[in-house]
Amino acid sequence: MIEIWSKPQCPFCDKAENLCKQKNFEYKKYMLDVDFSREEMFEKFPTARTFPQITIDGELIGGYTEFEAKVRLEE
């Protein structure tokens, strides 16, 4: 399962969600200040400095750029 840890007004978060929709991937989107706090974000992803943070089956992939590259490699 793909999880997108997102924040409002984030173009790369939107791009990650759109890529999931385009590829018919099952995903869950979590929104900052609705589903999690900044503190929870840094507990879960201590090295994260950007949004989104994306996991696949619990494994951190990184941000949108890393996610897109992984999707393209697996095509």
mmCIF file of the N, C-alpha and C atoms, coordinates in Angstrom:
data_MODEL
# 
_entry.id   MODEL 
# 
loop_
_atom_site.group_PDB 
_atom_site.id 
_atom_site.type_symbol 
_atom_site.label_atom_id 
_atom_site.label_alt_id 
_atom_site.label_comp_id 
_atom_site.label_asym_id 
_atom_site.label_entity_id 
_atom_site.label_seq_id 
_atom_site.pdbx_PDB_ins_code 
_atom_site.Cartn_x 
_atom_site.Cartn_y 
_atom_site.Cartn_z 
_atom_site.occupancy 
_atom_site.B_iso_or_equiv 
_atom_site.pdbx_formal_charge 
_atom_site.auth_seq_id 
_atom_site.auth_comp_id 
_atom_site.auth_asym_id 
_atom_site.auth_atom_id 
_atom_site.pdbx_PDB_model_num 
ATOM 1   N N  . MET A 1 1  ? 0.844  -1.179 0.000   1.00 0.00 ? 1  MET A N  1 
ATOM 2   C CA . MET A 1 1  ? 0.000  0.000  0.000   1.00 0.00 ? 1  MET A CA 1 
ATOM 3   C C  . MET A 1 1  ? 0.886  1.238  0.000   1.00 0.00 ? 1  MET A C  1 
ATOM 4   N N  . ILE A 1 2  ? 0.549  2.182  -0.831  1.00 0.00 ? 2  ILE A N  1 
ATOM 5   C CA . ILE A 1 2  ? 1.270  3.449  -0.913  1.00 0.00 ? 2  ILE A CA 1 
ATOM 6   C C  . ILE A 1 2  ? 0.631  4.423  0.072   1.00 0.00 ? 2  ILE A C  1 
ATOM 7   N N  . GLU A 1 3  ? 1.477  5.106  0.821   1.00 0.00 ? 3  GLU A N  1 
ATOM 8   C CA . GLU A 1 3  ? 1.017  6.151  1.728   1.00 0.00 ? 3  GLU A CA 1 
ATOM 9   C C  . GLU A 1 3  ? 1.716  7.447  1.354   1.00 0.00 ? 3  GLU A C  1 
ATOM 10  N N  . ILE A 1 4  ? 0.923  8.502  1.192   1.00 0.00 ? 4  ILE A N  1 
ATOM 11  C CA . ILE A 1 4  ? 1.441  9.825  0.857   1.00 0.00 ? 4  ILE A CA 1 
ATOM 12  C C  . ILE A 1 4  ? 1.204  10.726 2.061   1.00 0.00 ? 4  ILE A C  1 
ATOM 13  N N  . TRP A 1 5  ? 2.281  11.185 2.651   1.00 0.00 ? 5  TRP A N  1 
ATOM 14  C CA . TRP A 1 5  ? 2.212  12.093 3.800   1.00 0.00 ? 5  TRP A CA 1 
ATOM 15  C C  . TRP A 1 5  ? 2.345  13.494 3.226   1.00 0.00 ? 5  TRP A C  1 
ATOM 16  N N  . SER A 1 6  ? 1.248  14.241 3.266   1.00 0.00 ? 6  SER A N  1 
ATOM 17  C CA . SER A 1 6  ? 1.089  15.447 2.478   1.00 0.00 ? 6  SER A CA 1 
ATOM 18  C C  . SER A 1 6  ? 0.833  16.670 3.352   1.00 0.00 ? 6  SER A C  1 
ATOM 19  N N  . LYS A 1 7  ? 0.841  17.836 2.706   1.00 0.00 ? 7  LYS A N  1 
ATOM 20  C CA . LYS A 1 7  ? 0.433  19.074 3.372   1.00 0.00 ? 7  LYS A CA 1 
ATOM 21  C C  . LYS A 1 7  ? -0.382 19.896 2.374   1.00 0.00 ? 7  LYS A C  1 
ATOM 22  N N  . PRO A 1 8  ? -1.187 20.828 2.868   1.00 0.00 ? 8  PRO A N  1 
ATOM 23  C CA . PRO A 1 8  ? -2.001 21.655 1.968   1.00 0.00 ? 8  PRO A CA 1 
ATOM 24  C C  . PRO A 1 8  ? -1.126 22.521 1.059   1.00 0.00 ? 8  PRO A C  1 
ATOM 25  N N  . GLN A 1 9  ? -1.666 22.828 -0.110  1.00 0.00 ? 9  GLN A N  1 
ATOM 26  C CA . GLN A 1 9  ? -0.993 23.724 -1.061  1.00 0.00 ? 9  GLN A CA 1 
ATOM 27  C C  . GLN A 1 9  ? 0.385  23.214 -1.473  1.00 0.00 ? 9  GLN A C  1 
ATOM 28  N N  . CYS A 1 10 ? 0.497  21.916 -1.676  1.00 0.00 ? 10 CYS A N  1 
ATOM 29  C CA . CYS A 1 10 ? 1.785  21.296 -2.006  1.00 0.00 ? 10 CYS A CA 1 
ATOM 30  C C  . CYS A 1 10 ? 1.704  20.692 -3.406  1.00 0.00 ? 10 CYS A C  1 
ATOM 31  N N  . PRO A 1 11 ? 2.310  21.343 -4.406  1.00 0.00 ? 11 PRO A N  1 
ATOM 32  C CA . PRO A 1 11 ? 2.202  20.828 -5.773  1.00 0.00 ? 11 PRO A CA 1 
ATOM 33  C C  . PRO A 1 11 ? 2.797  19.430 -5.947  1.00 0.00 ? 11 PRO A C  1 
ATOM 34  N N  . PHE A 1 12 ? 3.883  19.121 -5.255  1.00 0.00 ? 12 PHE A N  1 
ATOM 35  C CA . PHE A 1 12 ? 4.478  17.787 -5.397  1.00 0.00 ? 12 PHE A CA 1 
ATOM 36  C C  . PHE A 1 12 ? 3.613  16.723 -4.722  1.00 0.00 ? 12 PHE A C  1 
ATOM 37  N N  . CYS A 1 13 ? 2.909  17.105 -3.667  1.00 0.00 ? 13 CYS A N  1 
ATOM 38  C CA . CYS A 1 13 ? 1.956  16.180 -3.031  1.00 0.00 ? 13 CYS A CA 1 
ATOM 39  C C  . CYS A 1 13 ? 0.833  15.859 -4.010  1.00 0.00 ? 13 CYS A C  1 
ATOM 40  N N  . ASP A 1 14 ? 0.336  16.896 -4.677  1.00 0.00 ? 14 ASP A N  1 
ATOM 41  C CA . ASP A 1 14 ? -0.721 16.707 -5.672  1.00 0.00 ? 14 ASP A CA 1 
ATOM 42  C C  . ASP A 1 14 ? -0.231 15.848 -6.831  1.00 0.00 ? 14 ASP A C  1 
ATOM 43  N N  . LYS A 1 15 ? 1.008  16.068 -7.254  1.00 0.00 ? 15 LYS A N  1 
ATOM 44  C CA . LYS A 1 15 ? 1.567  15.269 -8.353  1.00 0.00 ? 15 LYS A CA 1 
ATOM 45  C C  . LYS A 1 15 ? 1.679  13.796 -7.962  1.00 0.00 ? 15 LYS A C  1 
ATOM 46  N N  . ALA A 1 16 ? 2.071  13.531 -6.729  1.00 0.00 ? 16 ALA A N  1 
ATOM 47  C CA . ALA A 1 16 ? 2.177  12.143 -6.261  1.00 0.00 ? 16 ALA A CA 1 
ATOM 48  C C  . ALA A 1 16 ? 0.806  11.480 -6.257  1.00 0.00 ? 16 ALA A C  1 
ATOM 49  N N  . GLU A 1 17 ? -0.196 12.197 -5.783  1.00 0.00 ? 17 GLU A N  1 
ATOM 50  C CA . GLU A 1 17 ? -1.553 11.645 -5.767  1.00 0.00 ? 17 GLU A CA 1 
ATOM 51  C C  . GLU A 1 17 ? -2.054 11.415 -7.195  1.00 0.00 ? 17 GLU A C  1 
ATOM 52  N N  . ASN A 1 18 ? -1.799 12.364 -8.081  1.00 0.00 ? 18 ASN A N  1 
ATOM 53  C CA . ASN A 1 18 ? -2.228 12.220 -9.473  1.00 0.00 ? 18 ASN A CA 1 
ATOM 54  C C  . ASN A 1 18 ? -1.544 11.047 -10.156 1.00 0.00 ? 18 ASN A C  1 
ATOM 55  N N  . LEU A 1 19 ? -0.267 10.820 -9.862  1.00 0.00 ? 19 LEU A N  1 
ATOM 56  C CA . LEU A 1 19 ? 0.448  9.683  -10.442 1.00 0.00 ? 19 LEU A CA 1 
ATOM 57  C C  . LEU A 1 19 ? -0.177 8.371  -9.966  1.00 0.00 ? 19 LEU A C  1 
ATOM 58  N N  . CYS A 1 20 ? -0.538 8.308  -8.706  1.00 0.00 ? 20 CYS A N  1 
ATOM 59  C CA . CYS A 1 20 ? -1.209 7.107  -8.179  1.00 0.00 ? 20 CYS A CA 1 
ATOM 60  C C  . CYS A 1 20 ? -2.533 6.868  -8.900  1.00 0.00 ? 20 CYS A C  1 
ATOM 61  N N  . LYS A 1 21 ? -3.297 7.925  -9.089  1.00 0.00 ? 21 LYS A N  1 
ATOM 62  C CA . LYS A 1 21 ? -4.582 7.800  -9.783  1.00 0.00 ? 21 LYS A CA 1 
ATOM 63  C C  . LYS A 1 21 ? -4.374 7.354  -11.226 1.00 0.00 ? 21 LYS A C  1 
ATOM 64  N N  . GLN A 1 22 ? -3.389 7.969  -11.885 1.00 0.00 ? 22 GLN A N  1 
ATOM 65  C CA . GLN A 1 22 ? -3.093 7.657  -13.287 1.00 0.00 ? 22 GLN A CA 1 
ATOM 66  C C  . GLN A 1 22 ? -2.711 6.187  -13.460 1.00 0.00 ? 22 GLN A C  1 
ATOM 67  N N  . LYS A 1 23 ? -1.984 5.646  -12.499 1.00 0.00 ? 23 LYS A N  1 
ATOM 68  C CA . LYS A 1 23 ? -1.502 4.260  -12.574 1.00 0.00 ? 23 LYS A CA 1 
ATOM 69  C C  . LYS A 1 23 ? -2.451 3.271  -11.888 1.00 0.00 ? 23 LYS A C  1 
ATOM 70  N N  . ASN A 1 24 ? -3.570 3.780  -11.394 1.00 0.00 ? 24 ASN A N  1 
ATOM 71  C CA . ASN A 1 24 ? -4.544 2.948  -10.676 1.00 0.00 ? 24 ASN A CA 1 
ATOM 72  C C  . ASN A 1 24 ? -3.933 2.237  -9.472  1.00 0.00 ? 24 ASN A C  1 
ATOM 73  N N  . PHE A 1 25 ? -3.027 2.940  -8.777  1.00 0.00 ? 25 PHE A N  1 
ATOM 74  C CA . PHE A 1 25 ? -2.424 2.404  -7.563  1.00 0.00 ? 25 PHE A CA 1 
ATOM 75  C C  . PHE A 1 25 ? -3.376 2.634  -6.394  1.00 0.00 ? 25 PHE A C  1 
ATOM 76  N N  . GLU A 1 26 ? -3.421 1.676  -5.491  1.00 0.00 ? 26 GLU A N  1 
ATOM 77  C CA . GLU A 1 26 ? -4.147 1.867  -4.245  1.00 0.00 ? 26 GLU A CA 1 
ATOM 78  C C  . GLU A 1 26 ? -3.245 2.694  -3.327  1.00 0.00 ? 26 GLU A C  1 
ATOM 79  N N  . TYR A 1 27 ? -3.795 3.762  -2.765  1.00 0.00 ? 27 TYR A N  1 
ATOM 80  C CA . TYR A 1 27 ? -2.982 4.617  -1.900  1.00 0.00 ? 27 TYR A CA 1 
ATOM 81  C C  . TYR A 1 27 ? -3.852 5.233  -0.815  1.00 0.00 ? 27 TYR A C  1 
ATOM 82  N N  . LYS A 1 28 ? -3.174 5.729  0.200   1.00 0.00 ? 28 LYS A N  1 
ATOM 83  C CA . LYS A 1 28 ? -3.840 6.475  1.270   1.00 0.00 ? 28 LYS A CA 1 
ATOM 84  C C  . LYS A 1 28 ? -3.073 7.769  1.449   1.00 0.00 ? 28 LYS A C  1 
ATOM 85  N N  . LYS A 1 29 ? -3.809 8.859  1.538   1.00 0.00 ? 29 LYS A N  1 
ATOM 86  C CA . LYS A 1 29 ? -3.202 10.176 1.703   1.00 0.00 ? 29 LYS A CA 1 
ATOM 87  C C  . LYS A 1 29 ? -3.460 10.670 3.122   1.00 0.00 ? 29 LYS A C  1 
ATOM 88  N N  . TYR A 1 30 ? -2.404 11.118 3.785   1.00 0.00 ? 30 TYR A N  1 
ATOM 89  C CA . TYR A 1 30 ? -2.500 11.702 5.118   1.00 0.00 ? 30 TYR A CA 1 
ATOM 90  C C  . TYR A 1 30 ? -2.165 13.183 5.002   1.00 0.00 ? 30 TYR A C  1 
ATOM 91  N N  . MET A 1 31 ? -2.975 14.036 5.631   1.00 0.00 ? 31 MET A N  1 
ATOM 92  C CA . MET A 1 31 ? -2.799 15.477 5.516   1.00 0.00 ? 31 MET A CA 1 
ATOM 93  C C  . MET A 1 31 ? -2.287 16.065 6.830   1.00 0.00 ? 31 MET A C  1 
ATOM 94  N N  . LEU A 1 32 ? -1.241 16.888 6.725   1.00 0.00 ? 32 LEU A N  1 
ATOM 95  C CA . LEU A 1 32 ? -0.662 17.585 7.872   1.00 0.00 ? 32 LEU A CA 1 
ATOM 96  C C  . LEU A 1 32 ? -1.741 18.408 8.574   1.00 0.00 ? 32 LEU A C  1 
ATOM 97  N N  . ASP A 1 33 ? -1.718 18.387 9.886   1.00 0.00 ? 33 ASP A N  1 
ATOM 98  C CA . ASP A 1 33 ? -2.638 19.124 10.760  1.00 0.00 ? 33 ASP A CA 1 
ATOM 99  C C  . ASP A 1 33 ? -4.073 18.596 10.719  1.00 0.00 ? 33 ASP A C  1 
ATOM 100 N N  . VAL A 1 34 ? -4.323 17.553 9.937   1.00 0.00 ? 34 VAL A N  1 
ATOM 101 C CA . VAL A 1 34 ? -5.621 16.881 9.949   1.00 0.00 ? 34 VAL A CA 1 
ATOM 102 C C  . VAL A 1 34 ? -5.417 15.455 10.459  1.00 0.00 ? 34 VAL A C  1 
ATOM 103 N N  . ASP A 1 35 ? -4.496 14.747 9.806   1.00 0.00 ? 35 ASP A N  1 
ATOM 104 C CA . ASP A 1 35 ? -4.226 13.344 10.140  1.00 0.00 ? 35 ASP A CA 1 
ATOM 105 C C  . ASP A 1 35 ? -2.978 13.160 11.004  1.00 0.00 ? 35 ASP A C  1 
ATOM 106 N N  . PHE A 1 36 ? -2.096 14.140 10.990  1.00 0.00 ? 36 PHE A N  1 
ATOM 107 C CA . PHE A 1 36 ? -0.857 14.050 11.772  1.00 0.00 ? 36 PHE A CA 1 
ATOM 108 C C  . PHE A 1 36 ? -0.305 15.449 12.023  1.00 0.00 ? 36 PHE A C  1 
ATOM 109 N N  . SER A 1 37 ? 0.541  15.568 13.050  1.00 0.00 ? 37 SER A N  1 
ATOM 110 C CA . SER A 1 37 ? 1.183  16.843 13.385  1.00 0.00 ? 37 SER A CA 1 
ATOM 111 C C  . SER A 1 37 ? 2.619  16.850 12.856  1.00 0.00 ? 37 SER A C  1 
ATOM 112 N N  . ARG A 1 38 ? 3.233  18.010 12.882  1.00 0.00 ? 38 ARG A N  1 
ATOM 113 C CA . ARG A 1 38 ? 4.651  18.098 12.477  1.00 0.00 ? 38 ARG A CA 1 
ATOM 114 C C  . ARG A 1 38 ? 5.512  17.214 13.376  1.00 0.00 ? 38 ARG A C  1 
ATOM 115 N N  . GLU A 1 39 ? 5.187  17.199 14.658  1.00 0.00 ? 39 GLU A N  1 
ATOM 116 C CA . GLU A 1 39 ? 5.955  16.375 15.599  1.00 0.00 ? 39 GLU A CA 1 
ATOM 117 C C  . GLU A 1 39 ? 5.859  14.899 15.220  1.00 0.00 ? 39 GLU A C  1 
ATOM 118 N N  . GLU A 1 40 ? 4.655  14.450 14.890  1.00 0.00 ? 40 GLU A N  1 
ATOM 119 C CA . GLU A 1 40 ? 4.475  13.053 14.467  1.00 0.00 ? 40 GLU A CA 1 
ATOM 120 C C  . GLU A 1 40 ? 5.217  12.770 13.164  1.00 0.00 ? 40 GLU A C  1 
ATOM 121 N N  . MET A 1 41 ? 5.242  13.756 12.279  1.00 0.00 ? 41 MET A N  1 
ATOM 122 C CA . MET A 1 41 ? 5.962  13.611 11.006  1.00 0.00 ? 41 MET A CA 1 
ATOM 123 C C  . MET A 1 41 ? 7.449  13.369 11.276  1.00 0.00 ? 41 MET A C  1 
ATOM 124 N N  . PHE A 1 42 ? 8.032  14.182 12.158  1.00 0.00 ? 42 PHE A N  1 
ATOM 125 C CA . PHE A 1 42 ? 9.466  14.047 12.421  1.00 0.00 ? 42 PHE A CA 1 
ATOM 126 C C  . PHE A 1 42 ? 9.789  12.801 13.237  1.00 0.00 ? 42 PHE A C  1 
ATOM 127 N N  . GLU A 1 43 ? 8.830  12.302 13.994  1.00 0.00 ? 43 GLU A N  1 
ATOM 128 C CA . GLU A 1 43 ? 9.037  11.021 14.679  1.00 0.00 ? 43 GLU A CA 1 
ATOM 129 C C  . GLU A 1 43 ? 9.064  9.877  13.672  1.00 0.00 ? 43 GLU A C  1 
ATOM 130 N N  . LYS A 1 44 ? 8.149  9.919  12.723  1.00 0.00 ? 44 LYS A N  1 
ATOM 131 C CA . LYS A 1 44 ? 8.032  8.852  11.731  1.00 0.00 ? 44 LYS A CA 1 
ATOM 132 C C  . LYS A 1 44 ? 9.149  8.933  10.688  1.00 0.00 ? 44 LYS A C  1 
ATOM 133 N N  . PHE A 1 45 ? 9.489  10.166 10.273  1.00 0.00 ? 45 PHE A N  1 
ATOM 134 C CA . PHE A 1 45 ? 10.504 10.394 9.238   1.00 0.00 ? 45 PHE A CA 1 
ATOM 135 C C  . PHE A 1 45 ? 11.537 11.393 9.761   1.00 0.00 ? 45 PHE A C  1 
ATOM 136 N N  . PRO A 1 46 ? 12.472 10.951 10.607  1.00 0.00 ? 46 PRO A N  1 
ATOM 137 C CA . PRO A 1 46 ? 13.407 11.883 11.256  1.00 0.00 ? 46 PRO A CA 1 
ATOM 138 C C  . PRO A 1 46 ? 14.276 12.691 10.294  1.00 0.00 ? 46 PRO A C  1 
ATOM 139 N N  . THR A 1 47 ? 14.543 12.178 9.113   1.00 0.00 ? 47 THR A N  1 
ATOM 140 C CA . THR A 1 47 ? 15.409 12.899 8.172   1.00 0.00 ? 47 THR A CA 1 
ATOM 141 C C  . THR A 1 47 ? 14.617 13.705 7.149   1.00 0.00 ? 47 THR A C  1 
ATOM 142 N N  . ALA A 1 48 ? 13.299 13.679 7.226   1.00 0.00 ? 48 ALA A N  1 
ATOM 143 C CA . ALA A 1 48 ? 12.456 14.365 6.238   1.00 0.00 ? 48 ALA A CA 1 
ATOM 144 C C  . ALA A 1 48 ? 12.576 15.875 6.377   1.00 0.00 ? 48 ALA A C  1 
ATOM 145 N N  . ARG A 1 49 ? 12.724 16.531 5.241   1.00 0.00 ? 49 ARG A N  1 
ATOM 146 C CA . ARG A 1 49 ? 12.764 17.991 5.224   1.00 0.00 ? 49 ARG A CA 1 
ATOM 147 C C  . ARG A 1 49 ? 11.814 18.555 4.177   1.00 0.00 ? 49 ARG A C  1 
ATOM 148 N N  . THR A 1 50 ? 11.154 17.676 3.420   1.00 0.00 ? 50 THR A N  1 
ATOM 149 C CA . THR A 1 50 ? 10.263 18.125 2.357   1.00 0.00 ? 50 THR A CA 1 
ATOM 150 C C  . THR A 1 50 ? 8.967  17.321 2.380   1.00 0.00 ? 50 THR A C  1 
ATOM 151 N N  . PHE A 1 51 ? 7.995  17.832 1.685   1.00 0.00 ? 51 PHE A N  1 
ATOM 152 C CA . PHE A 1 51 ? 6.732  17.129 1.457   1.00 0.00 ? 51 PHE A CA 1 
ATOM 153 C C  . PHE A 1 51 ? 6.592  16.866 -0.029  1.00 0.00 ? 51 PHE A C  1 
ATOM 154 N N  . PRO A 1 52 ? 5.968  15.760 -0.387  1.00 0.00 ? 52 PRO A N  1 
ATOM 155 C CA . PRO A 1 52 ? 5.448  14.709 0.465   1.00 0.00 ? 52 PRO A CA 1 
ATOM 156 C C  . PRO A 1 52 ? 6.545  13.752 0.899   1.00 0.00 ? 52 PRO A C  1 
ATOM 157 N N  . GLN A 1 53 ? 6.216  12.919 1.870   1.00 0.00 ? 53 GLN A N  1 
ATOM 158 C CA . GLN A 1 53 ? 7.018  11.738 2.181   1.00 0.00 ? 53 GLN A CA 1 
ATOM 159 C C  . GLN A 1 53 ? 6.149  10.557 1.777   1.00 0.00 ? 53 GLN A C  1 
ATOM 160 N N  . ILE A 1 54 ? 6.733  9.623  1.039   1.00 0.00 ? 54 ILE A N  1 
ATOM 161 C CA . ILE A 1 54 ? 5.957  8.528  0.460   1.00 0.00 ? 54 ILE A CA 1 
ATOM 162 C C  . ILE A 1 54 ? 6.551  7.198  0.898   1.00 0.00 ? 54 ILE A C  1 
ATOM 163 N N  . THR A 1 55 ? 5.658  6.306  1.348   1.00 0.00 ? 55 THR A N  1 
ATOM 164 C CA . THR A 1 55 ? 6.078  4.956  1.715   1.00 0.00 ? 55 THR A CA 1 
ATOM 165 C C  . THR A 1 55 ? 5.327  3.950  0.848   1.00 0.00 ? 55 THR A C  1 
ATOM 166 N N  . ILE A 1 56 ? 5.970  2.820  0.607   1.00 0.00 ? 56 ILE A N  1 
ATOM 167 C CA . ILE A 1 56 ? 5.324  1.688  -0.057  1.00 0.00 ? 56 ILE A CA 1 
ATOM 168 C C  . ILE A 1 56 ? 5.508  0.494  0.863   1.00 0.00 ? 56 ILE A C  1 
ATOM 169 N N  . ASP A 1 57 ? 4.396  -0.076 1.292   1.00 0.00 ? 57 ASP A N  1 
ATOM 170 C CA . ASP A 1 57 ? 4.404  -1.203 2.236   1.00 0.00 ? 57 ASP A CA 1 
ATOM 171 C C  . ASP A 1 57 ? 5.284  -0.915 3.451   1.00 0.00 ? 57 ASP A C  1 
ATOM 172 N N  . GLY A 1 58 ? 5.212  0.324  3.947   1.00 0.00 ? 58 GLY A N  1 
ATOM 173 C CA . GLY A 1 58 ? 5.941  0.711  5.142   1.00 0.00 ? 58 GLY A CA 1 
ATOM 174 C C  . GLY A 1 58 ? 7.382  1.131  4.919   1.00 0.00 ? 58 GLY A C  1 
ATOM 175 N N  . GLU A 1 59 ? 7.882  0.988  3.696   1.00 0.00 ? 59 GLU A N  1 
ATOM 176 C CA . GLU A 1 59 ? 9.269  1.355  3.385   1.00 0.00 ? 59 GLU A CA 1 
ATOM 177 C C  . GLU A 1 59 ? 9.306  2.764  2.808   1.00 0.00 ? 59 GLU A C  1 
ATOM 178 N N  . LEU A 1 60 ? 10.131 3.631  3.400   1.00 0.00 ? 60 LEU A N  1 
ATOM 179 C CA . LEU A 1 60 ? 10.245 5.002  2.926   1.00 0.00 ? 60 LEU A CA 1 
ATOM 180 C C  . LEU A 1 60 ? 10.885 5.034  1.546   1.00 0.00 ? 60 LEU A C  1 
ATOM 181 N N  . ILE A 1 61 ? 10.192 5.668  0.604   1.00 0.00 ? 61 ILE A N  1 
ATOM 182 C CA . ILE A 1 61 ? 10.714 5.856  -0.747  1.00 0.00 ? 61 ILE A CA 1 
ATOM 183 C C  . ILE A 1 61 ? 11.385 7.221  -0.847  1.00 0.00 ? 61 ILE A C  1 
ATOM 184 N N  . GLY A 1 62 ? 10.795 8.217  -0.216  1.00 0.00 ? 62 GLY A N  1 
ATOM 185 C CA . GLY A 1 62 ? 11.310 9.579  -0.260  1.00 0.00 ? 62 GLY A CA 1 
ATOM 186 C C  . GLY A 1 62 ? 10.213 10.521 -0.696  1.00 0.00 ? 62 GLY A C  1 
ATOM 187 N N  . GLY A 1 63 ? 10.592 11.531 -1.474  1.00 0.00 ? 63 GLY A N  1 
ATOM 188 C CA . GLY A 1 63 ? 9.634  12.507 -1.965  1.00 0.00 ? 63 GLY A CA 1 
ATOM 189 C C  . GLY A 1 63 ? 9.096  12.131 -3.332  1.00 0.00 ? 63 GLY A C  1 
ATOM 190 N N  . TYR A 1 64 ? 8.478  13.112 -3.974  1.00 0.00 ? 64 TYR A N  1 
ATOM 191 C CA . TYR A 1 64 ? 7.857  12.855 -5.270  1.00 0.00 ? 64 TYR A CA 1 
ATOM 192 C C  . TYR A 1 64 ? 8.877  12.400 -6.310  1.00 0.00 ? 64 TYR A C  1 
ATOM 193 N N  . THR A 1 65 ? 10.026 13.036 -6.370  1.00 0.00 ? 65 THR A N  1 
ATOM 194 C CA . THR A 1 65 ? 11.028 12.709 -7.389  1.00 0.00 ? 65 THR A CA 1 
ATOM 195 C C  . THR A 1 65 ? 11.452 11.253 -7.289  1.00 0.00 ? 65 THR A C  1 
ATOM 196 N N  . GLU A 1 66 ? 11.712 10.788 -6.080  1.00 0.00 ? 66 GLU A N  1 
ATOM 197 C CA . GLU A 1 66 ? 12.119 9.393  -5.879  1.00 0.00 ? 66 GLU A CA 1 
ATOM 198 C C  . GLU A 1 66 ? 10.974 8.434  -6.208  1.00 0.00 ? 66 GLU A C  1 
ATOM 199 N N  . PHE A 1 67 ? 9.757  8.828  -5.834  1.00 0.00 ? 67 PHE A N  1 
ATOM 200 C CA . PHE A 1 67 ? 8.583  8.003  -6.110  1.00 0.00 ? 67 PHE A CA 1 
ATOM 201 C C  . PHE A 1 67 ? 8.359  7.874  -7.619  1.00 0.00 ? 67 PHE A C  1 
ATOM 202 N N  . GLU A 1 68 ? 8.421  8.993  -8.320  1.00 0.00 ? 68 GLU A N  1 
ATOM 203 C CA . GLU A 1 68 ? 8.219  8.964  -9.777  1.00 0.00 ? 68 GLU A CA 1 
ATOM 204 C C  . GLU A 1 68 ? 9.278  8.091  -10.447 1.00 0.00 ? 68 GLU A C  1 
ATOM 205 N N  . ALA A 1 69 ? 10.537 8.225  -10.026 1.00 0.00 ? 69 ALA A N  1 
ATOM 206 C CA . ALA A 1 69 ? 11.619 7.419  -10.604 1.00 0.00 ? 69 ALA A CA 1 
ATOM 207 C C  . ALA A 1 69 ? 11.363 5.934  -10.367 1.00 0.00 ? 69 ALA A C  1 
ATOM 208 N N  . LYS A 1 70 ? 10.916 5.575  -9.188  1.00 0.00 ? 70 LYS A N  1 
ATOM 209 C CA . LYS A 1 70 ? 10.626 4.166  -8.877  1.00 0.00 ? 70 LYS A CA 1 
ATOM 210 C C  . LYS A 1 70 ? 9.489  3.644  -9.750  1.00 0.00 ? 70 LYS A C  1 
ATOM 211 N N  . VAL A 1 71 ? 8.455  4.434  -9.920  1.00 0.00 ? 71 VAL A N  1 
ATOM 212 C CA . VAL A 1 71 ? 7.315  4.029  -10.758 1.00 0.00 ? 71 VAL A CA 1 
ATOM 213 C C  . VAL A 1 71 ? 7.773  3.833  -12.199 1.00 0.00 ? 71 VAL A C  1 
ATOM 214 N N  . ARG A 1 72 ? 8.573  4.751  -12.714 1.00 0.00 ? 72 ARG A N  1 
ATOM 215 C CA . ARG A 1 72 ? 9.044  4.672  -14.108 1.00 0.00 ? 72 ARG A CA 1 
ATOM 216 C C  . ARG A 1 72 ? 9.951  3.460  -14.314 1.00 0.00 ? 72 ARG A C  1 
ATOM 217 N N  . LEU A 1 73 ? 10.772 3.146  -13.322 1.00 0.00 ? 73 LEU A N  1 
ATOM 218 C CA . LEU A 1 73 ? 11.660 1.980  -13.420 1.00 0.00 ? 73 LEU A CA 1 
ATOM 219 C C  . LEU A 1 73 ? 10.883 0.677  -13.496 1.00 0.00 ? 73 LEU A C  1 
ATOM 220 N N  . GLU A 1 74 ? 9.741  0.648  -12.838 1.00 0.00 ? 74 GLU A N  1 
ATOM 221 C CA . GLU A 1 74 ? 8.962  -0.585 -12.766 1.00 0.00 ? 74 GLU A CA 1 
ATOM 222 C C  . GLU A 1 74 ? 7.961  -0.727 -13.903 1.00 0.00 ? 74 GLU A C  1 
ATOM 223 N N  . GLU A 1 75 ? 7.960  0.223  -14.839 1.00 0.00 ? 75 GLU A N  1 
ATOM 224 C CA . GLU A 1 75 ? 7.045  0.136  -15.987 1.00 0.00 ? 75 GLU A CA 1 
ATOM 225 C C  . GLU A 1 75 ? 7.518  -0.904 -16.970 1.00 0.00 ? 75 GLU A C  1 
# 
